[in-house]
C-alpha cells in the first residue's frame, strides 16, 4: 500500500461542471511548486449537470485527482 499524501484537499461538488477544470488548474498552480505529496478528492453530491463526466476525465488524466459520487 502506498503512503498517504501529505495533503488531501476535499471539495464538495453539486452542479459545478463549468468550475471543475479551472479549480483543478488553480489547485495544481498552488500545490505543484511545493514539495508536498498531495491529492484532491471531489465529492459529487448528486450533480445533474454533467459534473460527474468532467470528474471522470480529470481523475483519468491525473492520479492525484479522485472523486466520490453520491446519488
PQR file with spaces between the fields and no chain letter, atoms N, CA, C, O and H, PARSE charges and radii, in Angstrom:
ATOM       1  N    UNK     1       0.838   -1.174    0.000 -0.4000 1.5000
ATOM       2  CA   UNK     1       0.000    0.000    0.000 -0.0000 2.0000
ATOM       3  C    UNK     1       0.888    1.245    0.000  0.5500 1.7000
ATOM       4  O    UNK     1       1.877    1.311    0.731 -0.5500 1.4000
ATOM       5  N    UNK     2       0.537    2.205   -0.804 -0.4000 1.5000
ATOM       6  CA   UNK     2       1.316    3.437   -0.911 -0.0000 2.0000
ATOM       7  C    UNK     2       1.114    4.300    0.332  0.5500 1.7000
ATOM       8  O    UNK     2       0.094    4.217    1.015 -0.5500 1.4000
ATOM       9  H    UNK     2      -0.266    2.151   -1.398  0.4000 1.0000
ATOM      10  N    UNK     3       2.110    5.119    0.598 -0.4000 1.5000
ATOM      11  CA   UNK     3       1.982    6.062    1.712 -0.0000 2.0000
ATOM      12  C    UNK     3       0.889    7.070    1.415  0.5500 1.7000
ATOM      13  O    UNK     3       0.700    7.444    0.257 -0.5500 1.4000
ATOM      14  H    UNK     3       2.939    5.187    0.043  0.4000 1.0000
ATOM      15  N    UNK     4       0.163    7.519    2.434 -0.4000 1.5000
ATOM      16  CA   UNK     4      -0.859    8.542    2.209 -0.0000 2.0000
ATOM      17  C    UNK     4      -0.208    9.863    1.821  0.5500 1.7000
ATOM      18  O    UNK     4       0.942   10.113    2.183 -0.5500 1.4000
ATOM      19  H    UNK     4       0.317    7.215    3.374  0.4000 1.0000
ATOM      20  N    UNK     5      -0.923   10.708    1.094 -0.4000 1.5000
ATOM      21  CA   UNK     5      -0.355   12.009    0.717 -0.0000 2.0000
ATOM      22  C    UNK     5      -0.174   12.902    1.944  0.5500 1.7000
ATOM      23  O    UNK     5      -0.788   12.684    2.989 -0.5500 1.4000
ATOM      24  H    UNK     5      -1.857   10.506    0.800  0.4000 1.0000
ATOM      25  N    UNK     6       0.673   13.899    1.792 -0.4000 1.5000
ATOM      26  CA   UNK     6       0.878   14.886    2.852 -0.0000 2.0000
ATOM      27  C    UNK     6      -0.365   15.760    3.042  0.5500 1.7000
ATOM      28  O    UNK     6      -0.665   16.206    4.149 -0.5500 1.4000
ATOM      29  H    UNK     6       1.171   14.076    0.943  0.4000 1.0000
ATOM      30  N    UNK     7      -1.075   15.990    1.947 -0.4000 1.5000
ATOM      31  CA   UNK     7      -2.218   16.906    1.975 -0.0000 2.0000
ATOM      32  C    UNK     7      -3.329   16.368    1.098  0.5500 1.7000
ATOM      33  O    UNK     7      -3.095   15.987   -0.048 -0.5500 1.4000
ATOM      34  H    UNK     7      -0.831   15.627    1.048  0.4000 1.0000
ATOM      35  N    UNK     8      -4.541   16.336    1.637 -0.4000 1.5000
ATOM      36  CA   UNK     8      -5.737   15.990    0.867 -0.0000 2.0000
ATOM      37  C    UNK     8      -6.657   17.204    0.858  0.5500 1.7000
ATOM      38  O    UNK     8      -7.037   17.718    1.910 -0.5500 1.4000
ATOM      39  H    UNK     8      -4.731   16.646    2.569  0.4000 1.0000
ATOM      40  N    UNK     9      -7.003   17.649   -0.327 -0.4000 1.5000
ATOM      41  CA   UNK     9      -7.947   18.749   -0.497 -0.0000 2.0000
ATOM      42  C    UNK     9      -9.287   18.114   -0.841  0.5500 1.7000
ATOM      43  O    UNK     9      -9.404   17.427   -1.855 -0.5500 1.4000
ATOM      44  H    UNK     9      -6.693   17.231   -1.182  0.4000 1.0000
ATOM      45  N    UNK    10     -10.290   18.335   -0.012 -0.4000 1.5000
ATOM      46  CA   UNK    10     -11.608   17.751   -0.224 -0.0000 2.0000
ATOM      47  C    UNK    10     -12.554   18.867   -0.663  0.5500 1.7000
ATOM      48  O    UNK    10     -12.700   19.882    0.018 -0.5500 1.4000
ATOM      49  H    UNK    10     -10.195   18.893    0.812  0.4000 1.0000
ATOM      50  N    UNK    11     -13.195   18.656   -1.817 -0.4000 1.5000
ATOM      51  CA   UNK    11     -14.034   19.694   -2.413 -0.0000 2.0000
ATOM      52  C    UNK    11     -15.437   19.142   -2.637  0.5500 1.7000
ATOM      53  O    UNK    11     -15.601   18.180   -3.388 -0.5500 1.4000
ATOM      54  H    UNK    11     -13.076   17.831   -2.370  0.4000 1.0000
ATOM      55  N    UNK    12     -16.457   19.730   -2.001 -0.4000 1.5000
ATOM      56  CA   UNK    12     -17.826   19.319   -2.293 -0.0000 2.0000
ATOM      57  C    UNK    12     -18.255   19.846   -3.658  0.5500 1.7000
ATOM      58  O    UNK    12     -17.898   20.958   -4.047 -0.5500 1.4000
ATOM      59  H    UNK    12     -16.323   20.511   -1.391  0.4000 1.0000
ATOM      60  N    UNK    13     -19.025   19.034   -4.381 -0.4000 1.5000
ATOM      61  CA   UNK    13     -19.451   19.405   -5.733 -0.0000 2.0000
ATOM      62  C    UNK    13     -20.950   19.162   -5.868  0.5500 1.7000
ATOM      63  O    UNK    13     -21.450   18.092   -5.522 -0.5500 1.4000
ATOM      64  H    UNK    13     -19.316   18.131   -4.065  0.4000 1.0000
ATOM      65  N    UNK    14     -21.658   20.164   -6.373 -0.4000 1.5000
ATOM      66  CA   UNK    14     -23.050   19.991   -6.770 -0.0000 2.0000
ATOM      67  C    UNK    14     -23.308   20.905   -7.956  0.5500 1.7000
ATOM      68  O    UNK    14     -23.385   22.124   -7.801 -0.5500 1.4000
ATOM      69  H    UNK    14     -21.252   21.034   -6.654  0.4000 1.0000
ATOM      70  N    UNK    15     -23.441   20.317   -9.143 -0.4000 1.5000
ATOM      71  CA   UNK    15     -23.673   21.062  -10.378 -0.0000 2.0000
ATOM      72  C    UNK    15     -22.625   22.158  -10.593  0.5500 1.7000
ATOM      73  O    UNK    15     -22.952   23.339  -10.711 -0.5500 1.4000
ATOM      74  H    UNK    15     -23.378   19.327   -9.269  0.4000 1.0000
ATOM      75  N    UNK    16     -21.379   21.741  -10.641 -0.4000 1.5000
ATOM      76  CA   UNK    16     -20.249   22.664  -10.802 -0.0000 2.0000
ATOM      77  C    UNK    16     -19.441   22.367  -12.058  0.5500 1.7000
ATOM      78  O    UNK    16     -18.244   22.649  -12.100 -0.5500 1.4000
ATOM      79  H    UNK    16     -21.113   20.781  -10.545  0.4000 1.0000
ATOM      80  N    UNK    17     -20.070   21.807  -13.073 -0.4000 1.5000
ATOM      81  CA   UNK    17     -19.367   21.372  -14.284 -0.0000 2.0000
ATOM      82  C    UNK    17     -18.413   22.434  -14.825  0.5500 1.7000
ATOM      83  O    UNK    17     -17.263   22.127  -15.140 -0.5500 1.4000
ATOM      84  H    UNK    17     -21.042   21.577  -13.039  0.4000 1.0000
ATOM      85  N    UNK    18     -18.864   23.646  -14.934 -0.4000 1.5000
ATOM      86  CA   UNK    18     -18.054   24.717  -15.542 -0.0000 2.0000
ATOM      87  C    UNK    18     -16.882   25.145  -14.656  0.5500 1.7000
ATOM      88  O    UNK    18     -15.933   25.754  -15.149 -0.5500 1.4000
ATOM      89  H    UNK    18     -19.798   23.895  -14.678  0.4000 1.0000
ATOM      90  N    UNK    19     -16.932   24.842  -13.381 -0.4000 1.5000
ATOM      91  CA   UNK    19     -15.895   25.306  -12.451 -0.0000 2.0000
ATOM      92  C    UNK    19     -14.825   24.267  -12.146  0.5500 1.7000
ATOM      93  O    UNK    19     -13.785   24.608  -11.582 -0.5500 1.4000
ATOM      94  H    UNK    19     -17.704   24.348  -12.980  0.4000 1.0000
ATOM      95  N    UNK    20     -15.053   23.025  -12.501 -0.4000 1.5000
ATOM      96  CA   UNK    20     -14.140   21.961  -12.081 -0.0000 2.0000
ATOM      97  C    UNK    20     -12.755   22.054  -12.718  0.5500 1.7000
ATOM      98  O    UNK    20     -11.750   21.896  -12.025 -0.5500 1.4000
ATOM      99  H    UNK    20     -15.898   22.749  -12.959  0.4000 1.0000
ATOM     100  N    UNK    21     -12.688   22.304  -14.000 -0.4000 1.5000
ATOM     101  CA   UNK    21     -11.384   22.414  -14.655 -0.0000 2.0000
ATOM     102  C    UNK    21     -10.601   23.631  -14.152  0.5500 1.7000
ATOM     103  O    UNK    21      -9.427   23.487  -13.810 -0.5500 1.4000
ATOM     104  H    UNK    21     -13.505   22.432  -14.563  0.4000 1.0000
ATOM     105  N    UNK    22     -11.211   24.835  -14.092 -0.4000 1.5000
ATOM     106  CA   UNK    22     -10.456   25.967  -13.550 -0.0000 2.0000
ATOM     107  C    UNK    22     -10.020   25.758  -12.098  0.5500 1.7000
ATOM     108  O    UNK    22      -8.923   26.164  -11.715 -0.5500 1.4000
ATOM     109  H    UNK    22     -12.164   24.952  -14.369  0.4000 1.0000
ATOM     110  N    UNK    23     -10.870   25.133  -11.296 -0.4000 1.5000
ATOM     111  CA   UNK    23     -10.492   24.884   -9.902 -0.0000 2.0000
ATOM     112  C    UNK    23      -9.338   23.901   -9.821  0.5500 1.7000
ATOM     113  O    UNK    23      -8.405   24.099   -9.042 -0.5500 1.4000
ATOM     114  H    UNK    23     -11.761   24.804  -11.606  0.4000 1.0000
ATOM     115  N    UNK    24      -9.392   22.854  -10.612 -0.4000 1.5000
ATOM     116  CA   UNK    24      -8.305   21.871  -10.605 -0.0000 2.0000
ATOM     117  C    UNK    24      -6.997   22.510  -11.054  0.5500 1.7000
ATOM     118  O    UNK    24      -5.944   22.228  -10.482 -0.5500 1.4000
ATOM     119  H    UNK    24     -10.150   22.693  -11.245  0.4000 1.0000
ATOM     120  N    UNK    25      -7.052   23.358  -12.059 -0.4000 1.5000
ATOM     121  CA   UNK    25      -5.842   24.080  -12.502 -0.0000 2.0000
ATOM     122  C    UNK    25      -5.302   24.974  -11.388  0.5500 1.7000
ATOM     123  O    UNK    25      -4.091   25.047  -11.179 -0.5500 1.4000
ATOM     124  H    UNK    25      -7.907   23.587  -12.523  0.4000 1.0000
ATOM     125  N    UNK    26      -6.201   25.654  -10.673 -0.4000 1.5000
ATOM     126  CA   UNK    26      -5.781   26.536   -9.576 -0.0000 2.0000
ATOM     127  C    UNK    26      -5.135   25.732   -8.443  0.5500 1.7000
ATOM     128  O    UNK    26      -4.155   26.173   -7.842 -0.5500 1.4000
ATOM     129  H    UNK    26      -7.185   25.595  -10.842  0.4000 1.0000
ATOM     130  N    UNK    27      -5.680   24.568   -8.163 -0.4000 1.5000
ATOM     131  CA   UNK    27      -5.090   23.713   -7.132 -0.0000 2.0000
ATOM     132  C    UNK    27      -3.698   23.266   -7.574  0.5500 1.7000
ATOM     133  O    UNK    27      -2.761   23.298   -6.776 -0.5500 1.4000
ATOM     134  H    UNK    27      -6.476   24.209   -8.651  0.4000 1.0000
ATOM     135  N    UNK    28      -3.551   22.852   -8.827 -0.4000 1.5000
ATOM     136  CA   UNK    28      -2.232   22.493   -9.352 -0.0000 2.0000
ATOM     137  C    UNK    28      -1.269   23.671   -9.245  0.5500 1.7000
ATOM     138  O    UNK    28      -0.135   23.509   -8.795 -0.5500 1.4000
ATOM     139  H    UNK    28      -4.312   22.826   -9.475  0.4000 1.0000
ATOM     140  N    UNK    29      -1.713   24.846   -9.654 -0.4000 1.5000
ATOM     141  CA   UNK    29      -0.841   26.030   -9.619 -0.0000 2.0000
ATOM     142  C    UNK    29      -0.367   26.336   -8.200  0.5500 1.7000
ATOM     143  O    UNK    29       0.768   26.765   -7.995 -0.5500 1.4000
ATOM     144  H    UNK    29      -2.635   24.978  -10.020  0.4000 1.0000
ATOM     145  N    UNK    30      -1.244   26.112   -7.228 -0.4000 1.5000
ATOM     146  CA   UNK    30      -0.893   26.414   -5.834 -0.0000 2.0000
ATOM     147  C    UNK    30      -0.009   25.337   -5.213  0.5500 1.7000
ATOM     148  O    UNK    30       0.882   25.648   -4.423 -0.5500 1.4000
ATOM     149  H    UNK    30      -2.166   25.763   -7.395  0.4000 1.0000
ATOM     150  N    UNK    31      -0.245   24.077   -5.562 -0.4000 1.5000
ATOM     151  CA   UNK    31       0.432   22.995   -4.851 -0.0000 2.0000
ATOM     152  C    UNK    31       1.611   22.371   -5.588  0.5500 1.7000
ATOM     153  O    UNK    31       2.503   21.814   -4.948 -0.5500 1.4000
ATOM     154  H    UNK    31      -0.969   23.824   -6.204  0.4000 1.0000
ATOM     155  N    UNK    32       1.640   22.450   -6.906 -0.4000 1.5000
ATOM     156  CA   UNK    32       2.758   21.854   -7.646 -0.0000 2.0000
ATOM     157  C    UNK    32       4.116   22.440   -7.248  0.5500 1.7000
ATOM     158  O    UNK    32       5.094   21.696   -7.175 -0.5500 1.4000
ATOM     159  H    UNK    32       0.916   22.903   -7.426  0.4000 1.0000
ATOM     160  N    UNK    33       4.207   23.751   -6.989 -0.4000 1.5000
ATOM     161  CA   UNK    33       5.523   24.296   -6.612 -0.0000 2.0000
ATOM     162  C    UNK    33       6.009   23.861   -5.226  0.5500 1.7000
ATOM     163  O    UNK    33       7.178   24.054   -4.894 -0.5500 1.4000
ATOM     164  H    UNK    33       3.412   24.355   -7.048  0.4000 1.0000
ATOM     165  N    UNK    34       5.128   23.280   -4.420 -0.4000 1.5000
ATOM     166  CA   UNK    34       5.533   22.846   -3.082 -0.0000 2.0000
ATOM     167  C    UNK    34       6.173   21.472   -3.166  0.5500 1.7000
ATOM     168  O    UNK    34       6.150   20.822   -4.212 -0.5500 1.4000
ATOM     169  H    UNK    34       4.178   23.123   -4.690  0.4000 1.0000
ATOM     170  N    UNK    35       6.731   21.051   -2.079 -0.4000 1.5000
ATOM     171  CA   UNK    35       7.315   19.710   -2.023 -0.0000 2.0000
ATOM     172  C    UNK    35       6.321   18.697   -1.454  0.5500 1.7000
ATOM     173  O    UNK    35       6.693   17.563   -1.149 -0.5500 1.4000
ATOM     174  H    UNK    35       6.750   21.579   -1.230  0.4000 1.0000
ATOM     175  N    UNK    36       5.074   19.101   -1.312 -0.4000 1.5000
ATOM     176  CA   UNK    36       4.060   18.227   -0.744 -0.0000 2.0000
ATOM     177  C    UNK    36       3.591   17.167   -1.732  0.5500 1.7000
ATOM     178  O    UNK    36       3.476   17.420   -2.931 -0.5500 1.4000
ATOM     179  H    UNK    36       4.772   20.022   -1.559  0.4000 1.0000
ATOM     180  N    UNK    37       3.328   15.994   -1.211 -0.4000 1.5000
ATOM     181  CA   UNK    37       2.636   14.956   -1.965 -0.0000 2.0000
ATOM     182  C    UNK    37       1.159   15.190   -1.663  0.5500 1.7000
ATOM     183  O    UNK    37       0.731   15.055   -0.517 -0.5500 1.4000
ATOM     184  H    UNK    37       3.422   15.789   -0.237  0.4000 1.0000
ATOM     185  N    UNK    38       0.386   15.536   -2.677 -0.4000 1.5000
ATOM     186  CA   UNK    38      -0.995   15.944   -2.431 -0.0000 2.0000
ATOM     187  C    UNK    38      -1.973   15.215   -3.337  0.5500 1.7000
ATOM     188  O    UNK    38      -1.602   14.605   -4.340 -0.5500 1.4000
ATOM     189  H    UNK    38       0.734   15.645   -3.608  0.4000 1.0000
ATOM     190  N    UNK    39      -3.247   15.305   -2.938 -0.4000 1.5000
ATOM     191  CA   UNK    39      -4.345   14.793   -3.742 -0.0000 2.0000
ATOM     192  C    UNK    39      -5.530   15.738   -3.585  0.5500 1.7000
ATOM     193  O    UNK    39      -5.622   16.479   -2.606 -0.5500 1.4000
ATOM     194  H    UNK    39      -3.548   15.801   -2.123  0.4000 1.0000
ATOM     195  N    UNK    40      -6.424   15.703   -4.550 -0.4000 1.5000
ATOM     196  CA   UNK    40      -7.686   16.417   -4.427 -0.0000 2.0000
ATOM     197  C    UNK    40      -8.788   15.381   -4.571  0.5500 1.7000
ATOM     198  O    UNK    40      -8.784   14.571   -5.498 -0.5500 1.4000
ATOM     199  H    UNK    40      -6.349   15.101   -5.345  0.4000 1.0000
ATOM     200  N    UNK    41      -9.735   15.420   -3.633 -0.4000 1.5000
ATOM     201  CA   UNK    41     -10.851   14.486   -3.624 -0.0000 2.0000
ATOM     202  C    UNK    41     -12.127   15.303   -3.789  0.5500 1.7000
ATOM     203  O    UNK    41     -12.506   16.073   -2.906 -0.5500 1.4000
ATOM     204  H    UNK    41      -9.738   16.077   -2.880  0.4000 1.0000
ATOM     205  N    UNK    42     -12.774   15.126   -4.919 -0.4000 1.5000
ATOM     206  CA   UNK    42     -14.047   15.791   -5.175 -0.0000 2.0000
ATOM     207  C    UNK    42     -15.169   14.868   -4.698  0.5500 1.7000
ATOM     208  O    UNK    42     -15.143   13.665   -4.955 -0.5500 1.4000
ATOM     209  H    UNK    42     -12.466   14.500   -5.636  0.4000 1.0000
ATOM     210  N    UNK    43     -16.142   15.434   -4.009 -0.4000 1.5000
ATOM     211  CA   UNK    43     -17.288   14.676   -3.520 -0.0000 2.0000
ATOM     212  C    UNK    43     -18.530   15.230   -4.210  0.5500 1.7000
ATOM     213  O    UNK    43     -19.045   16.288   -3.849 -0.5500 1.4000
ATOM     214  H    UNK    43     -16.163   16.412   -3.800  0.4000 1.0000
ATOM     215  N    UNK    44     -18.991   14.493   -5.202 -0.4000 1.5000
ATOM     216  CA   UNK    44     -20.148   14.906   -6.003 -0.0000 2.0000
ATOM     217  C    UNK    44     -21.424   14.440   -5.300  0.5500 1.7000
ATOM     218  O    UNK    44     -21.654   13.243   -5.125 -0.5500 1.4000
ATOM     219  H    UNK    44     -18.572   13.633   -5.495  0.4000 1.0000
ATOM     220  N    UNK    45     -22.235   15.399   -4.909 -0.4000 1.5000
ATOM     221  CA   UNK    45     -23.437   15.119   -4.138 -0.0000 2.0000
ATOM     222  C    UNK    45     -24.679   15.072   -5.034  0.5500 1.7000
ATOM     223  O    UNK    45     -25.677   15.741   -4.767 -0.5500 1.4000
ATOM     224  H    UNK    45     -22.048   16.371   -5.051  0.4000 1.0000
ATOM     225  N    UNK    46     -24.599   14.267   -6.104 -0.4000 1.5000
ATOM     226  CA   UNK    46     -25.757   14.063   -6.954 -0.0000 2.0000
ATOM     227  C    UNK    46     -25.932   15.089   -8.054  0.5500 1.7000
ATOM     228  O    UNK    46     -27.065   15.407   -8.416 -0.5500 1.4000
ATOM     229  H    UNK    46     -23.789   13.723   -6.321  0.4000 1.0000
ATOM     230  N    UNK    47     -24.855   15.614   -8.594 -0.4000 1.5000
ATOM     231  CA   UNK    47     -24.934   16.594   -9.677 -0.0000 2.0000
ATOM     232  C    UNK    47     -25.698   16.028  -10.870  0.5500 1.7000
ATOM     233  O    UNK    47     -25.647   14.830  -11.148 -0.5500 1.4000
ATOM     234  H    UNK    47     -23.934   15.355   -8.300  0.4000 1.0000
ATOM     235  N    UNK    48     -26.407   16.915  -11.568 -0.4000 1.5000
ATOM     236  CA   UNK    48     -27.162   16.510  -12.757 -0.0000 2.0000
ATOM     237  C    UNK    48     -26.720   17.275  -14.003  0.5500 1.7000
ATOM     238  O    UNK    48     -27.338   17.142  -15.059 -0.5500 1.4000
ATOM     239  H    UNK    48     -26.449   17.888  -11.342  0.4000 1.0000
ATOM     240  N    UNK    49     -25.671   18.063  -13.891 -0.4000 1.5000
ATOM     241  CA   UNK    49     -25.239   18.920  -14.998 -0.0000 2.0000
ATOM     242  C    UNK    49     -24.057   18.377  -15.793  0.5500 1.7000
ATOM     243  O    UNK    49     -23.514   19.084  -16.641 -0.5500 1.4000
ATOM     244  H    UNK    49     -25.169   18.171  -13.032  0.4000 1.0000
ATOM     245  N    UNK    50     -23.652   17.146  -15.537 -0.4000 1.5000
ATOM     246  CA   UNK    50     -22.502   16.588  -16.235 -0.0000 2.0000
ATOM     247  C    UNK    50     -21.206   16.691  -15.454  0.5500 1.7000
ATOM     248  O    UNK    50     -20.143   16.359  -15.978 -0.5500 1.4000
ATOM     249  H    UNK    50     -24.094   16.571  -14.848  0.4000 1.0000
ATOM     250  N    UNK    51     -21.274   17.140  -14.218 -0.4000 1.5000
ATOM     251  CA   UNK    51     -20.076   17.246  -13.387 -0.0000 2.0000
ATOM     252  C    UNK    51     -19.364   15.905  -13.252  0.5500 1.7000
ATOM     253  O    UNK    51     -18.134   15.851  -13.242 -0.5500 1.4000
ATOM     254  H    UNK    51     -22.138   17.410  -13.792  0.4000 1.0000
ATOM     255  N    UNK    52     -20.134   14.823  -13.147 -0.4000 1.5000
ATOM     256  CA   UNK    52     -19.529   13.506  -12.967 -0.0000 2.0000
ATOM     257  C    UNK    52     -18.642   13.139  -14.148  0.5500 1.7000
ATOM     258  O    UNK    52     -17.564   12.577  -13.954 -0.5500 1.4000
ATOM     259  H    UNK    52     -21.133   14.867  -13.155  0.4000 1.0000
ATOM     260  N    UNK    53     -19.069   13.442  -15.356 -0.4000 1.5000
ATOM     261  CA   UNK    53     -18.253   13.163  -16.534 -0.0000 2.0000
ATOM     262  C    UNK    53     -16.942   13.929  -16.512  0.5500 1.7000
ATOM     263  O    UNK    53     -15.893   13.385  -16.854 -0.5500 1.4000
ATOM     264  H    UNK    53     -19.945   13.899  -15.513  0.4000 1.0000
ATOM     265  N    UNK    54     -17.002   15.189  -16.110 -0.4000 1.5000
ATOM     266  CA   UNK    54     -15.789   16.001  -16.007 -0.0000 2.0000
ATOM     267  C    UNK    54     -14.865   15.412  -14.944  0.5500 1.7000
ATOM     268  O    UNK    54     -13.655   15.319  -15.150 -0.5500 1.4000
ATOM     269  H    UNK    54     -17.855   15.631  -15.832  0.4000 1.0000
ATOM     270  N    UNK    55     -15.432   15.017  -13.815 -0.4000 1.5000
ATOM     271  CA   UNK    55     -14.624   14.427  -12.752 -0.0000 2.0000
ATOM     272  C    UNK    55     -13.963   13.130  -13.212  0.5500 1.7000
ATOM     273  O    UNK    55     -12.806   12.869  -12.881 -0.5500 1.4000
ATOM     274  H    UNK    55     -16.415   15.093  -13.647  0.4000 1.0000
ATOM     275  N    UNK    56     -14.689   12.326  -13.966 -0.4000 1.5000
ATOM     276  CA   UNK    56     -14.093   11.087  -14.509 -0.0000 2.0000
ATOM     277  C    UNK    56     -12.889   11.402  -15.390  0.5500 1.7000
ATOM     278  O    UNK    56     -11.849   10.750  -15.290 -0.5500 1.4000
ATOM     279  H    UNK    56     -15.629   12.538  -14.235  0.4000 1.0000
ATOM     280  N    UNK    57     -13.037   12.405  -16.253 -0.4000 1.5000
ATOM     281  CA   UNK    57     -11.936   12.785  -17.140 -0.0000 2.0000
ATOM     282  C    UNK    57     -10.745   13.315  -16.355  0.5500 1.7000
ATOM     283  O    UNK    57      -9.600   12.968  -16.646 -0.5500 1.4000
ATOM     284  H    UNK    57     -13.881   12.935  -16.334  0.4000 1.0000
ATOM     285  N    UNK    58     -11.012   14.153  -15.361 -0.4000 1.5000
ATOM     286  CA   UNK    58      -9.928   14.703  -14.544 -0.0000 2.0000
ATOM     287  C    UNK    58      -9.192   13.589  -13.810  0.5500 1.7000
ATOM     288  O    UNK    58      -7.961   13.580  -13.765 -0.5500 1.4000
ATOM     289  H    UNK    58     -11.942   14.435  -15.124  0.4000 1.0000
ATOM     290  N    UNK    59      -9.938   12.654  -13.238 -0.4000 1.5000
ATOM     291  CA   UNK    59      -9.324   11.555  -12.487 -0.0000 2.0000
ATOM     292  C    UNK    59      -8.551   10.618  -13.411  0.5500 1.7000
ATOM     293  O    UNK    59      -7.502   10.101  -13.027 -0.5500 1.4000
ATOM     294  H    UNK    59     -10.937   12.662  -13.275  0.4000 1.0000
ATOM     295  N    UNK    60      -9.057   10.394  -14.625 -0.4000 1.5000
ATOM     296  CA   UNK    60      -8.361    9.524  -15.574 -0.0000 2.0000
ATOM     297  C    UNK    60      -7.040   10.133  -16.028  0.5500 1.7000
ATOM     298  O    UNK    60      -6.098    9.409  -16.351 -0.5500 1.4000
ATOM     299  H    UNK    60      -9.910   10.814  -14.937  0.4000 1.0000
ATOM     300  N    UNK    61      -6.970   11.457  -16.054 -0.4000 1.5000
ATOM     301  CA   UNK    61      -5.771   12.132  -16.535 -0.0000 2.0000
ATOM     302  C    UNK    61      -4.750   12.468  -15.471  0.5500 1.7000
ATOM     303  O    UNK    61      -3.642   12.895  -15.793 -0.5500 1.4000
ATOM     304  H    UNK    61      -7.735   12.045  -15.792  0.4000 1.0000
ATOM     305  N    UNK    62      -5.105   12.280  -14.192 -0.4000 1.5000
ATOM     306  CA   UNK    62      -4.197   12.685  -13.114 -0.0000 2.0000
ATOM     307  C    UNK    62      -4.465   11.799  -11.896  0.5500 1.7000
ATOM     308  O    UNK    62      -5.559   11.825  -11.333 -0.5500 1.4000
ATOM     309  H    UNK    62      -6.006   11.932  -13.930  0.4000 1.0000
ATOM     310  N    UNK    63      -3.477   11.027  -11.499 -0.4000 1.5000
ATOM     311  CA   UNK    63      -3.613   10.132  -10.358 -0.0000 2.0000
ATOM     312  C    UNK    63      -3.821   10.830   -9.034  0.5500 1.7000
ATOM     313  O    UNK    63      -4.194   10.190   -8.051 -0.5500 1.4000
ATOM     314  H    UNK    63      -2.588   11.006  -11.957  0.4000 1.0000
ATOM     315  N    UNK    64      -3.585   12.139   -8.987 -0.4000 1.5000
ATOM     316  CA   UNK    64      -3.804   12.879   -7.744 -0.0000 2.0000
ATOM     317  C    UNK    64      -5.232   13.363   -7.604  0.5500 1.7000
ATOM     318  O    UNK    64      -5.607   13.895   -6.559 -0.5500 1.4000
ATOM     319  H    UNK    64      -3.281   12.659   -9.786  0.4000 1.0000
ATOM     320  N    UNK    65      -6.034   13.187   -8.641 -0.4000 1.5000
ATOM     321  CA   UNK    65      -7.442   13.611   -8.621 -0.0000 2.0000
ATOM     322  C    UNK    65      -8.310   12.375   -8.425  0.5500 1.7000
ATOM     323  O    UNK    65      -8.206   11.401   -9.169 -0.5500 1.4000
ATOM     324  H    UNK    65      -5.729   12.755   -9.490  0.4000 1.0000
ATOM     325  N    UNK    66      -9.162   12.432   -7.416 -0.4000 1.5000
ATOM     326  CA   UNK    66     -10.080   11.347   -7.120 -0.0000 2.0000
ATOM     327  C    UNK    66     -11.478   11.938   -6.944  0.5500 1.7000
ATOM     328  O    UNK    66     -11.628   13.138   -6.711 -0.5500 1.4000
ATOM     329  H    UNK    66      -9.247   13.224   -6.811  0.4000 1.0000
ATOM     330  N    UNK    67     -12.483   11.098   -7.055 -0.4000 1.5000
ATOM     331  CA   UNK    67     -13.825   11.587   -6.774 -0.0000 2.0000
ATOM     332  C    UNK    67     -14.727   10.479   -6.252  0.5500 1.7000
ATOM     333  O    UNK    67     -14.545    9.297   -6.542 -0.5500 1.4000
ATOM     334  H    UNK    67     -12.361   10.124   -7.244  0.4000 1.0000
ATOM     335  N    UNK    68     -15.687   10.907   -5.486 -0.4000 1.5000
ATOM     336  CA   UNK    68     -16.756   10.056   -4.976 -0.0000 2.0000
ATOM     337  C    UNK    68     -18.052   10.642   -5.493  0.5500 1.7000
ATOM     338  O    UNK    68     -18.180   11.859   -5.631 -0.5500 1.4000
ATOM     339  H    UNK    68     -15.835   11.867   -5.250  0.4000 1.0000
ATOM     340  N    UNK    69     -19.012    9.778   -5.781 -0.4000 1.5000
ATOM     341  CA   UNK    69     -20.307   10.289   -6.262 -0.0000 2.0000
ATOM     342  C    UNK    69     -21.414    9.691   -5.417  0.5500 1.7000
ATOM     343  O    UNK    69     -21.522    8.475   -5.267 -0.5500 1.4000
ATOM     344  H    UNK    69     -18.907    8.790   -5.670  0.4000 1.0000
ATOM     345  N    UNK    70     -22.229   10.572   -4.873 -0.4000 1.5000
ATOM     346  CA   UNK    70     -23.421   10.165   -4.132 -0.0000 2.0000
ATOM     347  C    UNK    70     -24.645   10.443   -4.993  0.5500 1.7000
ATOM     348  O    UNK    70     -24.700   11.448   -5.702 -0.5500 1.4000
ATOM     349  H    UNK    70     -22.141   11.561   -4.996  0.4000 1.0000
ATOM     350  N    UNK    71     -25.618    9.555   -4.927 -0.4000 1.5000
ATOM     351  CA   UNK    71     -26.847    9.742   -5.680 -0.0000 2.0000
ATOM     352  C    UNK    71     -27.740   10.623   -4.917  0.5500 1.7000
ATOM     353  O    UNK    71     -28.846   10.921   -5.367 -0.5500 1.4000
ATOM     354  H    UNK    71     -25.573    8.738   -4.351  0.4000 1.0000
